[in-house]
């Protein structure tokens, strides 16, 4: 019987109408890396996958999470699943409730949440 291991990397994505920002969390060390904005286009998604690979967040060891944003998340989600990444979509209200009261709100901190 095989057992599933926890992902080595968790990637959070914060989407907006034209761009998205991502943060990688290395689950063992706690180190994080936050990206510059990527265009919410095919080319932007390709650059995003290359960015994850450059940070060693490979499909076999990575879980990608994003909030429900309707059509905004479809292109990115589709691109990632085509490349073999595990993707989970989380309700926006659940993410909002987890925000510490004093934490600043911007794309980078949202992607970390």
CORHUPE-V101438 format. One record per helix or strand of 2 or more residues. SS is the DSSP state (a for helix, b for strand). FROM is the first residue (numbers start at 1). LEN is the number of residues. Records with the same first field share a line. If there is no record, write none. Layout:
SS = FROM-LEN + FROM-LEN
//
This chain:
b = 9-7 + 19-8 + 32-3 + 38-2 + 62-6 + 86-5
a = 42-13 + 59-3 + 70-13 + 92-6 + 107-6
//
